[in-house]
């Protein structure tokens, strides 16, 4: 079975209730897209967005979760709590979490396990910095992050991997097609070797994906979709990316 196509949007720390009008436009314009569609808004909007999207193709996710199900962890949110308010997915190990909060591969794996146990799909992010790319360390970095961040028990049903080169996120820069293909081929090989259905786990590319370059990126082997940042905030931009993925 071929990996499922997924257009995923990460709103990061952007959006208030007024922004949900974009969801109405997106759902109206794409009632039956040829790919799965996911938006991960700030935690404050998850319940409202999930309620608004009920009955549509749009799925809603969180941007992080704690490895514990409850406890004295002020400001954190548990996977079971995300599930309770309507989330189906959660982004884990994003480079901004790894950099700003010092998250390690082991911590990401623990969070992914908690997500799986709660019935959420874990969207696990990996990616190299510019210094690592320039030093020729990209493939080693990605292989190490994959091994350490993806827990045993990962399947095509409960896990998605997103490759986001840190130096391309929000900068307008993207790797060459050959560079993207090289990393995605490595990820596919490593996942297929480690998991029974690793060949079916969806692999997303993220990092300055926009309507103008989406179709070209989606034509690259082993790219099954995108994790989109800024371009997912507007229904028109994200809708164009959804259309490119389904073409």
Order of alpha helices (4+ residues) and beta strands (2+ residues): beta-alpha-beta-alpha-beta-alpha-beta-alpha-alpha-beta-alpha-alpha-beta-alpha-beta-alpha-beta-alpha
